[in-house]
Amino acid sequence: MANPNIVAATSILGNTGVATLTTSLVTLFTVPSNTVYKINSITVANKSGSAATVDLTVSVDGTNDFYLANDINVPETTTLVILTKDQSIYVPETGKMKALASAGTALDLVYSYEAIS
């Protein structure tokens, strides 16, 4: 597993990812080879009339998951900010981000990131 030198990057592409979360853990992305993702922001919107919780994990080696958010309450019809640009994190190649919700399709997750290679 190589960790690209981001000072010598030949490509920095801005992206936005979206997902409607369910009660099954879903992989939001897997970082491709020779790439690092800089995660700039993560928000979760509860579009239902009932509270729900969100779990969000990150893996830097593609195998071991660590919580960014664990059973965090998202009140009805509100938006929760999990990560902002001033707290950005890097996820190296083969790394992953996964998420799930406590209730059906109540939560929408939106994240912005830079794919650096």
Sequence and secondary structure as in RCSB ss.txt:
>XXXX:A:sequence
MANPNIVAATSILGNTGVATLTTSLVTLFTVPSNTVYKINSITVANKSGSAATVDLTVSVDGTNDFYLANDINVP
ETTTLVILTKDQSIYVPETGKMKALASAGTALDLVYSYEAIS
>XXXX:A:secstr
     GGG S EEEEEEEEE  SS EEEEE  TT EEEEEEEEEEE SSS EEEEEEEESSSS  EEEEEEEEE 
TT EEEEE GGG EEE TT EEEEEESSTT EEEEEEEEEE 
